Amino acid sequence: MAKILTGKEVAASINEESKKVIERLAREGIVPCIGIIRIGENESDISYEKGLLKRCEAMRLNVKKYMLPSDVSEERVIRTIEEANEDENVHGILIFRPLPKHIREDVVLAHLKPEKDVDCVTLASLAGVFTGRKIGFLPCTPEAVIRTLDHYGVDCKGKKAVVIGRSIVVGKPLAMLLLGKNATVTMCHTKTADLPKEAKEADILIAAAGKAGIVTGDFVKEGQIVIDVGINVNEDGKLCGDVDRESVEPAAEAITPVPGGIGSVTTAVLVSHVVSAASEQYGM
């Protein structure tokens, strides 16, 4: 039976690092603040936001919410980003993606100040990921995956990692981070021919396709590390991942749960980025 790689202890370790900086900022009268820009009522966005709000409250971070309707105009989104940019009390900005189809994401995100881009959505920050240079902050979910692997002593060096998912939010940057850890990376997606065969060749299998239960027992071999990045809502209205845990768990060596896995680490990483952004903006 697979070992369950819970996110709780990984997040706790990251939070301890953040608390030291928060205490130092507090002595200067500074409270880190995150601005959250959410468009519409996407269930997975709302779920993630709830977890983030709880974490911010526990860590004593301020939150400023910018809630916009799903039919919002591109111009209004840009004005909202610029408002958050100019607010000196907002140190980091999170914009939920993907944006509605009628909004040009590249045009809108170009208005976000890189120093407040705590989830790596600007071109400058993404360039840092793909060139291996330290520019801005890493994308939170891919960093959460790497922090989880590190915490549980999973050495990526020389291992074959298969990433199912090719989004610019998770799949592509995560592949770059795994390469940086000296893994041999194969990127797959829902259109990959014989996806189960590709997945079975992995030492580390990461599901980030955004499709509930796509990874089943047919995808897994004995001894695999399975990381489930997916956050979906099933027919019963419950959160579930991209991995069918019931069929995968008997073969895998270790697996992350949903909920209680990578999502909780992601919020801890995001908080750490906001704290770091506040520290940097005040020259500390």
N, C-alpha and C positions, 0 to 999 in steps of 0.2 A: 504494500500500500504506500502511496506517495506521501512524502513529507510535505506538510502545508507551510508554504512560505508566506506567513502573514505580514501585512504591511505595518502592523502596530508597532513592533519593536524597531523597524527601520525608521519609521516616522519619528519615534521617540528619540532616536539618536540624532536625527537632523534637527529636531526641535530644541534639544539641549544646546546645540551649536548656536541656533538662532537666539535663544534666551540670553546668552552672554552678550550678544551685540545689542539686543533690546534693552538690557539693563544699562549698558554703557550710554545708549542714546537717551534713556530716561533721565540719567543724571544731568543731561544737557537740556532737558525739557522737550525732547523730541519723541513723538509717538509715530511710528511708521504707519502709513495709510495706503490701502489699495483701492483703486477705482475699478469697479466692475461694470463693463458695458455689455449688456445682453439684449439681443433683438429677438422678440417673439417669446414663445413659451415651450421650447423644445424640452421634452421630459428629461433627457440625459443631462442637458445644461442645467436645469433646475436642480437635479439631484446633486450634481457636482458643486453647484453654488451653495446648497445647504451645508454640505460637508465643509466647504471652505469657510463659510460664515462661522460655523462652530469652532473651527480651528483658529480663526482670527480672534474670536472672543476669548478662547482659552489662552492665547498668546498675547492678549491685550493689544491687538492691532486695531486701528480704526478702519472702517469700511465706508466708501461712498459709492452708492449704486446709481447707475444710469440705465434705466429700463426703457426700451424703445419698442414700439409695435412692429409686428412682422412686415407691415406694408410701409415702413418708414422710408423716406427718400434718402438717396445717397448724400445729398447736401446736408441733411440734418445729422446723419451719422458723422460726417466730417466735422461739423460744428461741435458735436458732443466730444469727439476725440480732442479737438483743439481746446475746448473748455477744460478738460481734464489735464491736458498738457500744461496749461497756464496756471493751474491751481497748485500753488507752492506746498499745500498741505497734502497733496496726493503724490506719493513717491513712486508707485508702480501702477501700471494699467493692464488689466486683463480684458481682452475682447474675445467673447465666445465665437467660435467658428465651427463649421462654415457659416458664412453670412448668407442671407437670402439670395436667391439666384438673380434677382433684379439689381443687385448691388455689385459693382466691380471691386472685388476684394483687394486687388493690387493697388487700385487708385486710392481706396479708403485707407488701407494700412500704411501707405506712404506718408500719411499725415501724423503718425504716431512718433513721438520723440524717442530715439533709440535708447536714451538713458532711462526711460520709463517703460521700456519694452521688456517686461519680466517673463514673457512666455515665448520669446524668439519668433516674432511674426514679421519683423521688418527685414528688408533685403540685406541690410548690413549685418544683422545678427545671424541670419541664415548663412550668409557668406562665411562667417566665422566657423560655423559648424562644418561646412563642406571644404574649407581650406585648412581646418585644424588650428586656426588662429583664435586667440582669446579676444572676441569682440562681443560685448554685451553679455547676455545670459543664454544658457542652453535652453532648448524647449523643455518644459517641465515634465511631460510624460516620458519622453525618451530618457531624460536624466534620472527619473524615478526608477526606470527599469535597470539602468546601470548601477544606481545606488543599491538597489535590492540585490542584484547579483553579487556586488562587492560585499554587502553586509553578510550574506550567507556563504561567503567564501567560494563562490563559483568563479573559477579562473577561466576566462574566455580565450586565453592564448592558445592558438592552434586548434581551437574547437570550431566545428561547423555550426554556424547559427543560421537558421532559416526564419526570415521575417515574412509573415503573411500580412500584406497591407503595404500600399505604396503612396499613402498620403504625404503631403508636405508637412503635416502636423505631427505625425508619429513615424510612419514606416520609413521614409527616406532619411530623415535626420537620425533615427535610431540605427539604421544601417551604417551611417558614418561613424557614430559613436562606438559601435561594436568593432568596426575596422580599427578604430583608435585603440581598442583593447586587444588588438592582434587576433581577432576572430576571423574566420573565413566565412563571408556572408553571402547567402543566396536570398534574393528578394523574390517573393511570389505574390500572387493576388488571386482573386476569385476566377479569373480567366486563365490561370495557369493550367496547362495540360497535365493531367495526372497529378493533381495537387497532393493527394495522400502520399504518393511515392516520394515526392520532393520533401515533404514534411518528415517522413520517416527516416530520412538520411541525416537529420539534424541531431546534434548533441544538445543544442539549446533551441527550442522552438518557441517563437513569439507570435502570438495571435493578435493582430491589430487590423482586422479587416472590417470591423464595424458590422458584423453579421452574426446574430445570436446563434451559438451552437455549431458554427461551421466546422470547428475542429472536433472530430470524434475519435473513438478508439482506433479507427482505421489509419489515423494520421500518426500514431505514436508507436514507438518501439520501447523495449525495456531500457530503463536507465536514463531516459530523457529528462531534461529540465524544461518544464512548460510554463511560460509566462503569459498570462491572460490580460491583455490591455483593454479588451472590449468592455464597454458599458452600454448595455441594451435593456430594454424593458420587454418582458415576455407577455404572452397572452393573458397571464394572470395579474399583470401590472407589477410584477416583481423584477428587481434588477438581476441581470444575468450577464455573463461574459460571452466571448466568442468561442469559448471552450465548453464542450459538453462534459462537465467534470465527472459525472457518474461513469461514463464509458472510458474516459482517459485516465482517471486516477489509478486504476489497478496496475497499469503498465509503467506509468511515469515514476521517475525517482523522486521528483519534487514538482509542486505546482502552486501557483498563486491563486487564491480564491477571489470570487466576485460575489458580493462586495467584501471589503476587508483586505484587499491586496494592493495592487499598484495604484488604485485611485487614492487611497489614504496617504501613500507616499508622495504622490503628485501634489497634493495640497500642502504637505510639509515642505516640499521643494519650492513651491510657489511662494509660500510665506518667507522662506529663507531668501529668495530673490528680492522680495519687497524690502526686507530688512537690510539686505546688502545695498539696494538702490538708495534707501534713505541714508545709510551710512556714507555712501559715496557722494551723494548730493550735498552733504554737509561737510565734506572733506575729512571724514573720520575713518 
